[in-house]
Amino acid sequence: MLLATLAVLGSHGASVWASASAPVSTRTLSVAPTRPQAGKPEVAAKLLAEAQAGKLTDATAASLLLAAGPAETAQLFQWFSAAKLDPSALPAVQRTRLEPALLGTPPVIVRIALLPQLSPADRHHAFKVALEAIIGVGNRASVQDFTSLIRGVAKTPSAASLRAQITDAVARLCSGSHVGASEVAAWLSAGGPALSTSIVDGVDRAKAVMVIVQCLQHTTGAEGALLNRAAGLIQRGEPVATESAVRATLPFLDSQNAFERAESSTILGLVGDRRHVGPLIAGLKDSESMVRTNTLKALKNLTGMTISGDADRWQRWHADQEQWWEDKGASLVHSLGSARRHEIVSILKQVSTRRLYRKEISAQLLPMLKRAEADEVQVAVASLATLRDPSTLPEILKLRRHGDPRVRSSVEDAVVAFRHSGIKASRVKAIPGS
């Protein structure tokens, strides 16, 4: 297999492979010093000269990149990307000869990096060049090459010294359109325990929260790290498809791993709804304190309730709320839109403490904020403040400039209520129009 690969390399590639086949104690890669430079990198001129002579192959290009080093390899691909848009910088005939060779370099360099004869220093160098070539090519094929590289790195002592570069490469690749959950899941499986955290860190840096969420549907061995990063990204306000996040997270409430149970509870507290209150209550009886703590926070986020961590109290409250909704709550809430003025206060007194169904109740209350009668608006604001649904706060704050001082006063009371329920003052102040 090795001999067959050697045979296709050509003159420049053969020198690299020859050094790779030499005894470890006497062999080194021919690495030219690199330095930042403007314009066309030196290695680009060498590649174009080989192309002009009709000698440029994938292996020749790989050899020249290895000699140039990772920094100049990165510069080369940056230059090439810009030059393709400028006919005066790179005529079409030169681009046609150069591009196929550059596209073919990642798998060749990866194979060289995996040669068993390489010294640790040479292998580290080759892996770094391969990373820059993979990022520079940036297509679907190079994403697959990255999987091979990670698998190889994970099996060598180079893994520890390349973790930062792996994280950076993942972040840069995830910024492209060719990387989704299936690709990241393949990287995680290939990287194993040695590199999984570095890979998840890279996806986190790219803020690809939905990629992380979708990875949870694959078995990768990095589920705890994925749940943790997903929770962090959602808390920082990164967009997430709520239903997808819930579907991916729910199974981990029953995980054998306490950390996974705890982190899945956190996510459900951020993106779940009343349907998930029941499953979360069971977590209050978990044997691990961190699971119980995260579960209680999640329940408070979902319901706005401040019940202690007593599972029995939560179960009684939950059952009472559901029974009320089934008996009369649903019809009572839906009657708000058509209720007469004298009926509204009576209805609101009955529904404003039913926080399990606060989403449904708030949806009926929000239109009341636009009513002409100030007293009705005031009562609606007070009811929304009692329900403490954070999604209603922006609409409430719009009334800070209302013409009636009673409404303005009720808005400030509502802000205090939201702050007491965990909505920080900084978040309140950051909302436009406040």
C-alpha positions, 0 to 999 in steps of 0.5 A: 500500500505504501509503495503504491502511494509512493509511485504516484508522487512525482519529483517534489513529492518523492523527496518528502516521502523519501525523507518520511521513509528514512530512519527516524533519528536522521529524518526531518521535513524540509521546512522553510521559514515563513513570515507574514507577507503582502501580495503573492506568497513565495509558495504561490510563485513556485506552484505557478512555475510547476504549473507552467512547466506542466509538472504540477500534481496534487503530490507536488503541491502537497510537497511545496506546502509542507516545505512552506509551512502552515503560516504560508499555506494559510496565506496561499489560500487567502491569496488564491481566494482573492486572486480568483476574483481578479483576472489581472492577479491570476489569469484564467489559464493559471487558475485552471492549472493551479486550482485542481492541484490545491483542491487535491492537497488535503488528503495527500498531506493527511496521508503524509502526516499519518506515516508511521516513520515521522518523528513527533515534530514532523508529524505535528508540522504536517498536521498543522499544514493539513489543517490549513489546507483543509480550511483553505479548500473549505468544500465538502471533500475537505470536510471529509478529509478533516474527519480522517485527520482528526482520527489520525491525530487522536491516535498520536501524541500530537493530540494534546499539542493540537487541541487549540488548532483543532478548535480553531479549525472546527470554528472556521469550518462551521462558519461555512455552508458544508458543515452540519450535524452529521459532519460534526458527529463524525468528527466527534466519533473520530476524535474520541475522548482526546479531541471531543471537547476541542471539537465541541469548543470549536462549534461553540465558538462558531455559535452553531447552536442548532448543529450542537442540538442536532448532534445530540441525535447521534451517538458521539460519546460527547453528549455531556459537552454538547448539552452544556454548550447548547445550554450556554449558547441558548442562555446567551441568546443564540437562535434555536429551533425550540421544538428541535431542541426539546426533542433532542434534549428530552431523552437525556432526562433519563440518562445514566449520566448525572451531568447529562440529566442536569444539563438537559434540565437546564435546556428545558428550562430555557426552551421548554413549555408546560408540557415538560413540567411533569417530567422535570418534577421527577428530577426533584427526587434525583439522587444527585444534588446538581440534577435537583438544583438544575431541575428546580431552576428549570421549573421556576423558569418555565412557571414563574413559581417560587415553590421550594424543591419539594417534589410533592408540593410541585406535583400538587400544584401541577395537578391543581393547575391542570384540573382548573384548566380542564374544568373551566380555565380554557373557556374562561381565558378564551372569553377575555376577548369578548368579555364586557368591561365589568366582567374583565376584572373578575376574569383576570382575578381568576386567571392571573395566578394560573402560571402553568398556563401563562403562555395561553393566558398572556396571548389573550391579555396582550391585545388588551394593552392596546385598549383605549380605556386606561383602567383596562390597560392598567389591570392587564399590565398588573395581570401580566406582571403576576403571570411573569411571562418574560416574553411579554415584557417588551410589550409592557415596556412600550407603555412607559410613555402612555398618556395616563399616569396610572398606566405608567405607574403599573408598568414600573410595578411590573418591572419590579415584579419581573426583576424579583422573578429573575429578569435582571435589570440590565435585560430590562434596560436593554429593551428598545423603547424603555 
